[in-house]
Amino acid sequence: MPSPVPSPATAPAATAPPATPPAAAPPAAPPVVPASVVPASVVPTPPASASVVPTPPAAASVVPRDIDPRLLRAFAAVAEELHFTRAAARRYVAQQALSRDIRRLERELGAELFVRTTRQVSLTPDGERLLPYALRVLAAHDELAEAFRAAPRPLLVDLNSPGLAPENVLRRARELAPEHELMARYESGLTGAVREMLAGRLDTSFGRYGGLDAGLRARLDSQFVRYERMAVILPDDHPLAELPEVPLAALAGERIYAGAGNDRTPEWTDLAARLFAGRGIEIAPPAPLAVGKEEFRRIMAKHRNPVLAVVDFPPMPGCVLRPLVDPVPLSPVSLVWRKGLRHSGLDALRTAAAEIGTREGWHARPAGSWLPEGEPGLPGA
């Protein structure tokens, strides 16, 4: 049935001219609606000309700022050998470890670096792109390391006292490493020297490592150097000065100076206390520290207490030095340095100590000798 309302397409054309339309009235202002009641769906979108901060596109991959040089060395070795087994042998690592480093580098770079088949290994385009960068980085890394190897800072070595065995070790170390500066100083007392080491003001010293506090030993490394025979320094008119060697029993009733009260040498005082225990020998009370031969002579003349020493102690005016016997007491001497210290001069010192010790028999204990019981840091301890 036809629709009673004609559609625009079928409506007849108008036969009368259209009347002139009246002037349009100004549009009414839209009602003001509080922002709090405007649905989010009808909030107008700002025009294209408005200032809008664009959202940056997501990066395809983020290259790490710091790449472990070990990973680059693994990559360079495989890139040059094009063979994982040979590259691993060249790097002195297991093949599994080398492959693990390559996979880690690929993950960090977000790129595959090698095409691996059962027959061959080849570089991918990303691998070829990385190789010149890796070689430049490794060359700069090697150059930096070489610059510091070529001119290391001086090694500060405490020798305790002039004329003792550590001077021979230092002399030989300088021959072994003439390009390095090994600076000597003389500060009696290993405990005092260790405080300087841990504060970074000294590198190495010599002395009785086993006499240090256990907490200090935990922060140090050591190498046994030698056994030193102990001796006693006597006024030249002392009744025992006529003997070529002094039996320990002959010192009964004597007061022997062994550094009591000197906070730099408690390891030496402890050694004396262990040696004198049960023998009737007393440790002399604290006395002014004598520095230099003249002061030593003056203090000895004033107090007249024999002084515990070692057989290599340099001669002092107005005194004689006599080895101790029955038993032969030994003072263990070690080279001591703080943990983690790396220096070519230290390597030379250690080599020199081992070389001279072997040649001179420094590690041999004489018959009838005495050592403190349970001493740490000795051969076989």
Helices and strands as residue ranges (DSSP letters): G 35-37, G 40-42, H 69-81, H 84-91, H 95-109, E 114-116, E 121-123, H 125-150, E 155-158, H 165-176, E 182-185, H 190-198, E 204-207, G 209-211, H 214-217, E 220-235, G 239-242, E 246-247, G 248-251, E 255-256, H 266-276, E 282-283, H 293-303, E 307-310, E 319-325, E 328-338, H 344-360, E 369-370
